[in-house]
Amino acid sequence: MKLYSGPLSLFSRKVEIALGEKGLAYEREMVPFTQAKGYSPKHPAVLAANPKAQVPVLVDGDLTLFDSTIIAEYLDEAYPEKPLFPAGPQPRARCRLLELYGDEILFAPVRRMLYRTEPPHPVPKLQALREEEGRQADAAIRAHYTDLQEQLGDQDYFCGAFSVADIALFMTVLFALRLKGPSLDGHPRLGAWYARVRARPAAAKAADEIAAADRALSPQ
């Protein structure tokens, strides 16, 4: 099994955590990345496999997959030990909705803060616009934290047992924090959940490698 990943790819790291949780052996190829040029020029294997030209791309035998959600579902079906989805159609549907919440709903305002790891825009007015959008994103993220804490309730993990929902939400919260977004101090149960996931070996490895990549790639 081979995974094409990226040093600061949230969605590739989702797949890495899933593989780690399942204890699956794989070869990882990090696609070259810089803050100035991103992933350009695109890796030829990624271009050939994914019409969106993005990592992650997983190759398992003669099967090539892209998109972290599809890859996670495939891994759970092909390698069912240590499942990352709950049993039963309704719990699995709720789990998928929570994964989508991390990937698309919470990530929407987080994406607007990515400028914080990039060089300042050369046009001051456009830089000011970025910063205003960042402030609006902070407010939206706080509201999502409140919603997520209510959904978590008194559980250790969002779907009872650790699942792909926790992976997706953890990675997006991690990116919010690394981009100097709102802290979890005002949401103690969500903060305890984050620390619980962060302590798991696969999640810790991904988080530590992202921090190392930030030191190497991002402007100080």
mmCIF file of the C-alpha atoms, coordinates in Angstrom:
data_MODEL
# 
_entry.id   MODEL 
# 
loop_
_atom_site.group_PDB 
_atom_site.id 
_atom_site.type_symbol 
_atom_site.label_atom_id 
_atom_site.label_alt_id 
_atom_site.label_comp_id 
_atom_site.label_asym_id 
_atom_site.label_entity_id 
_atom_site.label_seq_id 
_atom_site.pdbx_PDB_ins_code 
_atom_site.Cartn_x 
_atom_site.Cartn_y 
_atom_site.Cartn_z 
_atom_site.occupancy 
_atom_site.B_iso_or_equiv 
_atom_site.pdbx_formal_charge 
_atom_site.auth_seq_id 
_atom_site.auth_comp_id 
_atom_site.auth_asym_id 
_atom_site.auth_atom_id 
_atom_site.pdbx_PDB_model_num 
ATOM 1   C CA . MET A 1 1   ? 0.000   0.000  0.000   1.00 0.00 ? 1   MET A CA 1 
ATOM 2   C CA . LYS A 1 2   ? 1.302   3.473  -0.892  1.00 0.00 ? 2   LYS A CA 1 
ATOM 3   C CA . LEU A 1 3   ? 0.048   6.891  0.181   1.00 0.00 ? 3   LEU A CA 1 
ATOM 4   C CA . TYR A 1 4   ? 0.894   10.143 -1.558  1.00 0.00 ? 4   TYR A CA 1 
ATOM 5   C CA . SER A 1 5   ? 0.705   12.748 1.195   1.00 0.00 ? 5   SER A CA 1 
ATOM 6   C CA . GLY A 1 6   ? 1.667   16.362 1.831   1.00 0.00 ? 6   GLY A CA 1 
ATOM 7   C CA . PRO A 1 7   ? 3.453   17.905 4.812   1.00 0.00 ? 7   PRO A CA 1 
ATOM 8   C CA . LEU A 1 8   ? 0.672   20.427 5.482   1.00 0.00 ? 8   LEU A CA 1 
ATOM 9   C CA . SER A 1 9   ? -2.227  18.534 3.914   1.00 0.00 ? 9   SER A CA 1 
ATOM 10  C CA . LEU A 1 10  ? -5.030  18.257 6.466   1.00 0.00 ? 10  LEU A CA 1 
ATOM 11  C CA . PHE A 1 11  ? -6.822  15.599 4.425   1.00 0.00 ? 11  PHE A CA 1 
ATOM 12  C CA . SER A 1 12  ? -3.716  13.489 3.854   1.00 0.00 ? 12  SER A CA 1 
ATOM 13  C CA . ARG A 1 13  ? -3.083  13.506 7.587   1.00 0.00 ? 13  ARG A CA 1 
ATOM 14  C CA . LYS A 1 14  ? -6.614  12.227 8.120   1.00 0.00 ? 14  LYS A CA 1 
ATOM 15  C CA . VAL A 1 15  ? -5.724  9.178  6.060   1.00 0.00 ? 15  VAL A CA 1 
ATOM 16  C CA . GLU A 1 16  ? -2.413  8.737  7.863   1.00 0.00 ? 16  GLU A CA 1 
ATOM 17  C CA . ILE A 1 17  ? -4.216  8.683  11.215  1.00 0.00 ? 17  ILE A CA 1 
ATOM 18  C CA . ALA A 1 18  ? -6.737  6.139  9.905   1.00 0.00 ? 18  ALA A CA 1 
ATOM 19  C CA . LEU A 1 19  ? -3.925  3.901  8.650   1.00 0.00 ? 19  LEU A CA 1 
ATOM 20  C CA . GLY A 1 20  ? -2.118  4.258  11.961  1.00 0.00 ? 20  GLY A CA 1 
ATOM 21  C CA . GLU A 1 21  ? -5.197  3.476  14.026  1.00 0.00 ? 21  GLU A CA 1 
ATOM 22  C CA . LYS A 1 22  ? -5.724  0.319  11.995  1.00 0.00 ? 22  LYS A CA 1 
ATOM 23  C CA . GLY A 1 23  ? -2.068  -0.667 12.254  1.00 0.00 ? 23  GLY A CA 1 
ATOM 24  C CA . LEU A 1 24  ? -1.732  -0.972 8.470   1.00 0.00 ? 24  LEU A CA 1 
ATOM 25  C CA . ALA A 1 25  ? 1.721   -0.903 6.916   1.00 0.00 ? 25  ALA A CA 1 
ATOM 26  C CA . TYR A 1 26  ? 2.176   1.505  4.015   1.00 0.00 ? 26  TYR A CA 1 
ATOM 27  C CA . GLU A 1 27  ? 4.805   3.415  2.098   1.00 0.00 ? 27  GLU A CA 1 
ATOM 28  C CA . ARG A 1 28  ? 4.417   7.185  2.256   1.00 0.00 ? 28  ARG A CA 1 
ATOM 29  C CA . GLU A 1 29  ? 5.658   9.579  -0.405  1.00 0.00 ? 29  GLU A CA 1 
ATOM 30  C CA . MET A 1 30  ? 5.575   13.221 0.599   1.00 0.00 ? 30  MET A CA 1 
ATOM 31  C CA . VAL A 1 31  ? 4.713   15.437 -2.353  1.00 0.00 ? 31  VAL A CA 1 
ATOM 32  C CA . PRO A 1 32  ? 6.993   18.509 -2.508  1.00 0.00 ? 32  PRO A CA 1 
ATOM 33  C CA . PHE A 1 33  ? 5.421   21.671 -1.092  1.00 0.00 ? 33  PHE A CA 1 
ATOM 34  C CA . THR A 1 34  ? 6.437   25.285 -0.442  1.00 0.00 ? 34  THR A CA 1 
ATOM 35  C CA . GLN A 1 35  ? 4.428   28.182 0.954   1.00 0.00 ? 35  GLN A CA 1 
ATOM 36  C CA . ALA A 1 36  ? 5.370   30.284 -2.085  1.00 0.00 ? 36  ALA A CA 1 
ATOM 37  C CA . LYS A 1 37  ? 4.336   27.786 -4.797  1.00 0.00 ? 37  LYS A CA 1 
ATOM 38  C CA . GLY A 1 38  ? 2.180   25.284 -2.922  1.00 0.00 ? 38  GLY A CA 1 
ATOM 39  C CA . TYR A 1 39  ? 2.267   21.891 -4.622  1.00 0.00 ? 39  TYR A CA 1 
ATOM 40  C CA . SER A 1 40  ? 3.311   23.336 -7.986  1.00 0.00 ? 40  SER A CA 1 
ATOM 41  C CA . PRO A 1 41  ? 4.567   21.693 -10.070 1.00 0.00 ? 41  PRO A CA 1 
ATOM 42  C CA . LYS A 1 42  ? 2.116   18.908 -9.338  1.00 0.00 ? 42  LYS A CA 1 
ATOM 43  C CA . HIS A 1 43  ? 3.446   15.435 -8.712  1.00 0.00 ? 43  HIS A CA 1 
ATOM 44  C CA . PRO A 1 44  ? 2.899   13.333 -11.870 1.00 0.00 ? 44  PRO A CA 1 
ATOM 45  C CA . ALA A 1 45  ? 1.467   10.346 -9.964  1.00 0.00 ? 45  ALA A CA 1 
ATOM 46  C CA . VAL A 1 46  ? -1.064  12.614 -8.248  1.00 0.00 ? 46  VAL A CA 1 
ATOM 47  C CA . LEU A 1 47  ? -1.970  14.287 -11.546 1.00 0.00 ? 47  LEU A CA 1 
ATOM 48  C CA . ALA A 1 48  ? -2.535  10.887 -13.141 1.00 0.00 ? 48  ALA A CA 1 
ATOM 49  C CA . ALA A 1 49  ? -4.651  9.543  -10.283 1.00 0.00 ? 49  ALA A CA 1 
ATOM 50  C CA . ASN A 1 50  ? -6.804  12.491 -9.196  1.00 0.00 ? 50  ASN A CA 1 
ATOM 51  C CA . PRO A 1 51  ? -8.664  14.847 -11.565 1.00 0.00 ? 51  PRO A CA 1 
ATOM 52  C CA . LYS A 1 52  ? -8.500  17.442 -8.759  1.00 0.00 ? 52  LYS A CA 1 
ATOM 53  C CA . ALA A 1 53  ? -4.690  17.048 -8.703  1.00 0.00 ? 53  ALA A CA 1 
ATOM 54  C CA . GLN A 1 54  ? -4.653  16.902 -4.915  1.00 0.00 ? 54  GLN A CA 1 
ATOM 55  C CA . VAL A 1 55  ? -3.323  14.614 -2.211  1.00 0.00 ? 55  VAL A CA 1 
ATOM 56  C CA . PRO A 1 56  ? -4.151  12.255 -0.596  1.00 0.00 ? 56  PRO A CA 1 
ATOM 57  C CA . VAL A 1 57  ? -3.901  9.476  -3.147  1.00 0.00 ? 57  VAL A CA 1 
ATOM 58  C CA . LEU A 1 58  ? -3.858  5.874  -1.913  1.00 0.00 ? 58  LEU A CA 1 
ATOM 59  C CA . VAL A 1 59  ? -2.659  2.947  -4.017  1.00 0.00 ? 59  VAL A CA 1 
ATOM 60  C CA . ASP A 1 60  ? -3.594  -0.508 -2.752  1.00 0.00 ? 60  ASP A CA 1 
ATOM 61  C CA . GLY A 1 61  ? -2.614  -3.181 -5.250  1.00 0.00 ? 61  GLY A CA 1 
ATOM 62  C CA . ASP A 1 62  ? -4.349  -2.387 -8.529  1.00 0.00 ? 62  ASP A CA 1 
ATOM 63  C CA . LEU A 1 63  ? -6.765  0.072  -6.875  1.00 0.00 ? 63  LEU A CA 1 
ATOM 64  C CA . THR A 1 64  ? -6.022  3.806  -6.769  1.00 0.00 ? 64  THR A CA 1 
ATOM 65  C CA . LEU A 1 65  ? -8.217  6.115  -4.703  1.00 0.00 ? 65  LEU A CA 1 
ATOM 66  C CA . PHE A 1 66  ? -8.381  9.811  -3.899  1.00 0.00 ? 66  PHE A CA 1 
ATOM 67  C CA . ASP A 1 67  ? -10.430 11.879 -1.410  1.00 0.00 ? 67  ASP A CA 1 
ATOM 68  C CA . SER A 1 68  ? -9.908  11.261 2.297   1.00 0.00 ? 68  SER A CA 1 
ATOM 69  C CA . THR A 1 69  ? -13.532 10.312 2.951   1.00 0.00 ? 69  THR A CA 1 
ATOM 70  C CA . ILE A 1 70  ? -13.614 7.675  0.212   1.00 0.00 ? 70  ILE A CA 1 
ATOM 71  C CA . ILE A 1 71  ? -10.239 6.335  1.329   1.00 0.00 ? 71  ILE A CA 1 
ATOM 72  C CA . ALA A 1 72  ? -11.374 6.036  4.956   1.00 0.00 ? 72  ALA A CA 1 
ATOM 73  C CA . GLU A 1 73  ? -14.528 4.176  3.944   1.00 0.00 ? 73  GLU A CA 1 
ATOM 74  C CA . TYR A 1 74  ? -12.517 1.832  1.737   1.00 0.00 ? 74  TYR A CA 1 
ATOM 75  C CA . LEU A 1 75  ? -10.021 1.103  4.508   1.00 0.00 ? 75  LEU A CA 1 
ATOM 76  C CA . ASP A 1 76  ? -12.813 0.268  6.935   1.00 0.00 ? 76  ASP A CA 1 
ATOM 77  C CA . GLU A 1 77  ? -14.458 -2.122 4.482   1.00 0.00 ? 77  GLU A CA 1 
ATOM 78  C CA . ALA A 1 78  ? -11.269 -3.729 3.156   1.00 0.00 ? 78  ALA A CA 1 
ATOM 79  C CA . TYR A 1 79  ? -9.552  -3.957 6.558   1.00 0.00 ? 79  TYR A CA 1 
ATOM 80  C CA . PRO A 1 80  ? -12.403 -4.252 9.079   1.00 0.00 ? 80  PRO A CA 1 
ATOM 81  C CA . GLU A 1 81  ? -10.280 -4.867 12.180  1.00 0.00 ? 81  GLU A CA 1 
ATOM 82  C CA . LYS A 1 82  ? -10.232 -1.867 14.520  1.00 0.00 ? 82  LYS A CA 1 
ATOM 83  C CA . PRO A 1 83  ? -13.258 -0.283 12.827  1.00 0.00 ? 83  PRO A CA 1 
ATOM 84  C CA . LEU A 1 84  ? -13.425 3.471  12.394  1.00 0.00 ? 84  LEU A CA 1 
ATOM 85  C CA . PHE A 1 85  ? -17.180 3.560  11.750  1.00 0.00 ? 85  PHE A CA 1 
ATOM 86  C CA . PRO A 1 86  ? -19.860 2.453  14.211  1.00 0.00 ? 86  PRO A CA 1 
ATOM 87  C CA . ALA A 1 87  ? -22.156 -0.492 13.478  1.00 0.00 ? 87  ALA A CA 1 
ATOM 88  C CA . GLY A 1 88  ? -25.646 0.069  12.086  1.00 0.00 ? 88  GLY A CA 1 
ATOM 89  C CA . PRO A 1 89  ? -26.937 2.390  9.360   1.00 0.00 ? 89  PRO A CA 1 
ATOM 90  C CA . GLN A 1 90  ? -28.103 5.236  11.598  1.00 0.00 ? 90  GLN A CA 1 
ATOM 91  C CA . PRO A 1 91  ? -24.949 5.467  13.765  1.00 0.00 ? 91  PRO A CA 1 
ATOM 92  C CA . ARG A 1 92  ? -22.803 5.239  10.631  1.00 0.00 ? 92  ARG A CA 1 
ATOM 93  C CA . ALA A 1 93  ? -24.828 8.010  8.976   1.00 0.00 ? 93  ALA A CA 1 
ATOM 94  C CA . ARG A 1 94  ? -24.408 10.235 12.041  1.00 0.00 ? 94  ARG A CA 1 
ATOM 95  C CA . CYS A 1 95  ? -20.684 9.513  11.998  1.00 0.00 ? 95  CYS A CA 1 
ATOM 96  C CA . ARG A 1 96  ? -20.464 10.480 8.331   1.00 0.00 ? 96  ARG A CA 1 
ATOM 97  C CA . LEU A 1 97  ? -22.292 13.737 9.059   1.00 0.00 ? 97  LEU A CA 1 
ATOM 98  C CA . LEU A 1 98  ? -19.789 14.566 11.787  1.00 0.00 ? 98  LEU A CA 1 
ATOM 99  C CA . GLU A 1 99  ? -16.908 13.804 9.452   1.00 0.00 ? 99  GLU A CA 1 
ATOM 100 C CA . LEU A 1 100 ? -18.500 16.128 6.902   1.00 0.00 ? 100 LEU A CA 1 
ATOM 101 C CA . TYR A 1 101 ? -18.868 18.759 9.646   1.00 0.00 ? 101 TYR A CA 1 
ATOM 102 C CA . GLY A 1 102 ? -15.110 18.685 10.154  1.00 0.00 ? 102 GLY A CA 1 
ATOM 103 C CA . ASP A 1 103 ? -14.204 18.554 6.477   1.00 0.00 ? 103 ASP A CA 1 
ATOM 104 C CA . GLU A 1 104 ? -16.620 21.126 5.099   1.00 0.00 ? 104 GLU A CA 1 
ATOM 105 C CA . ILE A 1 105 ? -18.529 23.083 7.757   1.00 0.00 ? 105 ILE A CA 1 
ATOM 106 C CA . LEU A 1 106 ? -15.803 23.790 10.322  1.00 0.00 ? 106 LEU A CA 1 
ATOM 107 C CA . PHE A 1 107 ? -13.093 23.864 7.666   1.00 0.00 ? 107 PHE A CA 1 
ATOM 108 C CA . ALA A 1 108 ? -14.891 26.612 5.705   1.00 0.00 ? 108 ALA A CA 1 
ATOM 109 C CA . PRO A 1 109 ? -13.894 29.414 8.136   1.00 0.00 ? 109 PRO A CA 1 
ATOM 110 C CA . VAL A 1 110 ? -10.556 27.718 8.906   1.00 0.00 ? 110 VAL A CA 1 
ATOM 111 C CA . ARG A 1 111 ? -9.679  27.933 5.203   1.00 0.00 ? 111 ARG A CA 1 
ATOM 112 C CA . ARG A 1 112 ? -10.097 31.700 5.396   1.00 0.00 ? 112 ARG A CA 1 
ATOM 113 C CA . MET A 1 113 ? -7.224  31.852 7.913   1.00 0.00 ? 113 MET A CA 1 
ATOM 114 C CA . LEU A 1 114 ? -4.643  30.089 5.729   1.00 0.00 ? 114 LEU A CA 1 
ATOM 115 C CA . TYR A 1 115 ? -3.161  33.469 4.810   1.00 0.00 ? 115 TYR A CA 1 
ATOM 116 C CA . ARG A 1 116 ? -1.675  33.561 8.334   1.00 0.00 ? 116 ARG A CA 1 
ATOM 117 C CA . THR A 1 117 ? 1.037   31.085 7.269   1.00 0.00 ? 117 THR A CA 1 
ATOM 118 C CA . GLU A 1 118 ? 1.774   32.897 3.991   1.00 0.00 ? 118 GLU A CA 1 
ATOM 119 C CA . PRO A 1 119 ? 3.869   35.999 3.259   1.00 0.00 ? 119 PRO A CA 1 
ATOM 120 C CA . PRO A 1 120 ? 1.862   39.250 3.582   1.00 0.00 ? 120 PRO A CA 1 
ATOM 121 C CA . HIS A 1 121 ? -0.002  40.289 0.464   1.00 0.00 ? 121 HIS A CA 1 
ATOM 122 C CA . PRO A 1 122 ? 1.961   42.971 -1.427  1.00 0.00 ? 122 PRO A CA 1 
ATOM 123 C CA . VAL A 1 123 ? -1.192  45.105 -1.785  1.00 0.00 ? 123 VAL A CA 1 
ATOM 124 C CA . PRO A 1 124 ? -2.021  46.574 1.667   1.00 0.00 ? 124 PRO A CA 1 
ATOM 125 C CA . LYS A 1 125 ? -5.760  46.831 0.983   1.00 0.00 ? 125 LYS A CA 1 
ATOM 126 C CA . LEU A 1 126 ? -5.929  43.153 0.066   1.00 0.00 ? 126 LEU A CA 1 
ATOM 127 C CA . GLN A 1 127 ? -3.946  42.229 3.161   1.00 0.00 ? 127 GLN A CA 1 
ATOM 128 C CA . ALA A 1 128 ? -6.391  44.245 5.262   1.00 0.00 ? 128 ALA A CA 1 
ATOM 129 C CA . LEU A 1 129 ? -9.275  42.393 3.594   1.00 0.00 ? 129 LEU A CA 1 
ATOM 130 C CA . ARG A 1 130 ? -7.625  39.079 4.455   1.00 0.00 ? 130 ARG A CA 1 
ATOM 131 C CA . GLU A 1 131 ? -7.307  40.135 8.080   1.00 0.00 ? 131 GLU A CA 1 
ATOM 132 C CA . GLU A 1 132 ? -10.946 41.207 8.291   1.00 0.00 ? 132 GLU A CA 1 
ATOM 133 C CA . GLU A 1 133 ? -12.026 37.853 6.838   1.00 0.00 ? 133 GLU A CA 1 
ATOM 134 C CA . GLY A 1 134 ? -9.810  36.195 9.443   1.00 0.00 ? 134 GLY A CA 1 
ATOM 135 C CA . ARG A 1 135 ? -11.608 38.020 12.265  1.00 0.00 ? 135 ARG A CA 1 
ATOM 136 C CA . GLN A 1 136 ? -14.963 36.918 10.862  1.00 0.00 ? 136 GLN A CA 1 
ATOM 137 C CA . ALA A 1 137 ? -13.632 33.365 10.618  1.00 0.00 ? 137 ALA A CA 1 
ATOM 138 C CA . ASP A 1 138 ? -12.610 33.439 14.298  1.00 0.00 ? 138 ASP A CA 1 
ATOM 139 C CA . ALA A 1 139 ? -16.184 34.295 15.287  1.00 0.00 ? 139 ALA A CA 1 
ATOM 140 C CA . ALA A 1 140 ? -17.624 31.526 13.100  1.00 0.00 ? 140 ALA A CA 1 
ATOM 141 C CA . ILE A 1 141 ? -15.209 28.972 14.575  1.00 0.00 ? 141 ILE A CA 1 
ATOM 142 C CA . ARG A 1 142 ? -16.204 29.876 18.136  1.00 0.00 ? 142 ARG A CA 1 
ATOM 143 C CA . ALA A 1 143 ? -19.843 29.264 17.221  1.00 0.00 ? 143 ALA A CA 1 
ATOM 144 C CA . HIS A 1 144 ? -18.915 25.881 15.737  1.00 0.00 ? 144 HIS A CA 1 
ATOM 145 C CA . TYR A 1 145 ? -16.997 24.987 18.902  1.00 0.00 ? 145 TYR A CA 1 
ATOM 146 C CA . THR A 1 146 ? -20.160 25.619 20.929  1.00 0.00 ? 146 THR A CA 1 
ATOM 147 C CA . ASP A 1 147 ? -22.204 23.443 18.581  1.00 0.00 ? 147 ASP A CA 1 
ATOM 148 C CA . LEU A 1 148 ? -19.634 20.640 18.625  1.00 0.00 ? 148 LEU A CA 1 
ATOM 149 C CA . GLN A 1 149 ? -19.377 20.659 22.404  1.00 0.00 ? 149 GLN A CA 1 
ATOM 150 C CA . GLU A 1 150 ? -23.151 20.216 22.598  1.00 0.00 ? 150 GLU A CA 1 
ATOM 151 C CA . GLN A 1 151 ? -22.992 17.329 20.119  1.00 0.00 ? 151 GLN A CA 1 
ATOM 152 C CA . LEU A 1 152 ? -20.170 15.696 22.075  1.00 0.00 ? 152 LEU A CA 1 
ATOM 153 C CA . GLY A 1 153 ? -22.073 15.858 25.348  1.00 0.00 ? 153 GLY A CA 1 
ATOM 154 C CA . ASP A 1 154 ? -20.472 13.695 28.034  1.00 0.00 ? 154 ASP A CA 1 
ATOM 155 C CA . GLN A 1 155 ? -18.966 11.186 25.596  1.00 0.00 ? 155 GLN A CA 1 
ATOM 156 C CA . ASP A 1 156 ? -15.245 10.562 25.282  1.00 0.00 ? 156 ASP A CA 1 
ATOM 157 C CA . TYR A 1 157 ? -15.603 10.492 21.481  1.00 0.00 ? 157 TYR A CA 1 
ATOM 158 C CA . PHE A 1 158 ? -18.212 11.852 19.104  1.00 0.00 ? 158 PHE A CA 1 
ATOM 159 C CA . CYS A 1 159 ? -19.638 8.488  18.038  1.00 0.00 ? 159 CYS A CA 1 
ATOM 160 C CA . GLY A 1 160 ? -19.139 6.710  21.354  1.00 0.00 ? 160 GLY A CA 1 
ATOM 161 C CA . ALA A 1 161 ? -16.001 4.809  20.328  1.00 0.00 ? 161 ALA A CA 1 
ATOM 162 C CA . PHE A 1 162 ? -13.158 6.509  18.468  1.00 0.00 ? 162 PHE A CA 1 
ATOM 163 C CA . SER A 1 163 ? -14.130 6.957  14.813  1.00 0.00 ? 163 SER A CA 1 
ATOM 164 C CA . VAL A 1 164 ? -13.430 8.722  11.558  1.00 0.00 ? 164 VAL A CA 1 
ATOM 165 C CA . ALA A 1 165 ? -15.541 11.609 12.875  1.00 0.00 ? 165 ALA A CA 1 
ATOM 166 C CA . ASP A 1 166 ? -12.983 12.213 15.617  1.00 0.00 ? 166 ASP A CA 1 
ATOM 167 C CA . ILE A 1 167 ? -10.163 12.103 13.065  1.00 0.00 ? 167 ILE A CA 1 
ATOM 168 C CA . ALA A 1 168 ? -11.804 14.684 10.794  1.00 0.00 ? 168 ALA A CA 1 
ATOM 169 C CA . LEU A 1 169 ? -12.829 17.030 13.594  1.00 0.00 ? 169 LEU A CA 1 
ATOM 170 C CA . PHE A 1 170 ? -9.468  16.722 15.341  1.00 0.00 ? 170 PHE A CA 1 
ATOM 171 C CA . MET A 1 171 ? -7.560  17.620 12.207  1.00 0.00 ? 171 MET A CA 1 
ATOM 172 C CA . THR A 1 172 ? -9.707  20.671 11.493  1.00 0.00 ? 172 THR A CA 1 
ATOM 173 C CA . VAL A 1 173 ? -9.486  21.920 15.085  1.00 0.00 ? 173 VAL A CA 1 
ATOM 174 C CA . LEU A 1 174 ? -5.716  21.348 14.953  1.00 0.00 ? 174 LEU A CA 1 
ATOM 175 C CA . PHE A 1 175 ? -5.527  23.524 11.838  1.00 0.00 ? 175 PHE A CA 1 
ATOM 176 C CA . ALA A 1 176 ? -7.667  26.216 13.483  1.00 0.00 ? 176 ALA A CA 1 
ATOM 177 C CA . LEU A 1 177 ? -5.253  26.299 16.409  1.00 0.00 ? 177 LEU A CA 1 
ATOM 178 C CA . ARG A 1 178 ? -2.098  26.253 14.254  1.00 0.00 ? 178 ARG A CA 1 
ATOM 179 C CA . LEU A 1 179 ? -3.507  29.200 12.295  1.00 0.00 ? 179 LEU A CA 1 
ATOM 180 C CA . LYS A 1 180 ? -3.901  31.158 15.551  1.00 0.00 ? 180 LYS A CA 1 
ATOM 181 C CA . GLY A 1 181 ? -7.658  30.739 15.605  1.00 0.00 ? 181 GLY A CA 1 
ATOM 182 C CA . PRO A 1 182 ? -9.770  30.649 18.771  1.00 0.00 ? 182 PRO A CA 1 
ATOM 183 C CA . SER A 1 183 ? -8.517  28.515 21.628  1.00 0.00 ? 183 SER A CA 1 
ATOM 184 C CA . LEU A 1 184 ? -10.620 25.808 23.266  1.00 0.00 ? 184 LEU A CA 1 
ATOM 185 C CA . ASP A 1 185 ? -10.385 27.403 26.712  1.00 0.00 ? 185 ASP A CA 1 
ATOM 186 C CA . GLY A 1 186 ? -14.053 28.410 26.713  1.00 0.00 ? 186 GLY A CA 1 
ATOM 187 C CA . HIS A 1 187 ? -15.156 24.909 25.709  1.00 0.00 ? 187 HIS A CA 1 
ATOM 188 C CA . PRO A 1 188 ? -13.724 22.578 28.374  1.00 0.00 ? 188 PRO A CA 1 
ATOM 189 C CA . ARG A 1 189 ? -15.405 19.340 27.255  1.00 0.00 ? 189 ARG A CA 1 
ATOM 190 C CA . LEU A 1 190 ? -14.321 19.925 23.669  1.00 0.00 ? 190 LEU A CA 1 
ATOM 191 C CA . GLY A 1 191 ? -10.854 20.775 24.934  1.00 0.00 ? 191 GLY A CA 1 
ATOM 192 C CA . ALA A 1 192 ? -10.688 17.536 26.916  1.00 0.00 ? 192 ALA A CA 1 
ATOM 193 C CA . TRP A 1 193 ? -11.787 15.601 23.818  1.00 0.00 ? 193 TRP A CA 1 
ATOM 194 C CA . TYR A 1 194 ? -9.086  17.304 21.751  1.00 0.00 ? 194 TYR A CA 1 
ATOM 195 C CA . ALA A 1 195 ? -6.410  16.399 24.304  1.00 0.00 ? 195 ALA A CA 1 
ATOM 196 C CA . ARG A 1 196 ? -7.704  12.822 24.407  1.00 0.00 ? 196 ARG A CA 1 
ATOM 197 C CA . VAL A 1 197 ? -7.402  12.445 20.626  1.00 0.00 ? 197 VAL A CA 1 
ATOM 198 C CA . ARG A 1 198 ? -4.063  14.293 20.567  1.00 0.00 ? 198 ARG A CA 1 
ATOM 199 C CA . ALA A 1 199 ? -2.665  11.694 22.973  1.00 0.00 ? 199 ALA A CA 1 
ATOM 200 C CA . ARG A 1 200 ? -3.397  8.785  20.618  1.00 0.00 ? 200 ARG A CA 1 
ATOM 201 C CA . PRO A 1 201 ? -0.149  7.701  18.907  1.00 0.00 ? 201 PRO A CA 1 
ATOM 202 C CA . ALA A 1 202 ? -1.338  8.111  15.305  1.00 0.00 ? 202 ALA A CA 1 
ATOM 203 C CA . ALA A 1 203 ? -2.815  11.553 15.956  1.00 0.00 ? 203 ALA A CA 1 
ATOM 204 C CA . ALA A 1 204 ? 0.245   12.625 17.946  1.00 0.00 ? 204 ALA A CA 1 
ATOM 205 C CA . LYS A 1 205 ? 2.531   11.612 15.091  1.00 0.00 ? 205 LYS A CA 1 
ATOM 206 C CA . ALA A 1 206 ? 0.504   13.620 12.569  1.00 0.00 ? 206 ALA A CA 1 
ATOM 207 C CA . ALA A 1 207 ? 0.338   16.665 14.852  1.00 0.00 ? 207 ALA A CA 1 
ATOM 208 C CA . ASP A 1 208 ? 4.052   16.565 15.636  1.00 0.00 ? 208 ASP A CA 1 
ATOM 209 C CA . GLU A 1 209 ? 4.987   16.234 11.959  1.00 0.00 ? 209 GLU A CA 1 
ATOM 210 C CA . ILE A 1 210 ? 2.744   19.179 11.044  1.00 0.00 ? 210 ILE A CA 1 
ATOM 211 C CA . ALA A 1 211 ? 4.425   21.295 13.736  1.00 0.00 ? 211 ALA A CA 1 
ATOM 212 C CA . ALA A 1 212 ? 7.834   20.318 12.344  1.00 0.00 ? 212 ALA A CA 1 
ATOM 213 C CA . ALA A 1 213 ? 6.700   21.153 8.796   1.00 0.00 ? 213 ALA A CA 1 
ATOM 214 C CA . ASP A 1 214 ? 5.451   24.531 9.990   1.00 0.00 ? 214 ASP A CA 1 
ATOM 215 C CA . ARG A 1 215 ? 8.851   25.320 11.472  1.00 0.00 ? 215 ARG A CA 1 
ATOM 216 C CA . ALA A 1 216 ? 10.524  24.317 8.221   1.00 0.00 ? 216 ALA A CA 1 
ATOM 217 C CA . LEU A 1 217 ? 8.100   25.811 5.691   1.00 0.00 ? 217 LEU A CA 1 
ATOM 218 C CA . SER A 1 218 ? 6.162   28.696 7.189   1.00 0.00 ? 218 SER A CA 1 
ATOM 219 C CA . PRO A 1 219 ? 7.414   32.271 7.595   1.00 0.00 ? 219 PRO A CA 1 
ATOM 220 C CA . GLN A 1 220 ? 8.329   33.227 11.148  1.00 0.00 ? 220 GLN A CA 1 
# 
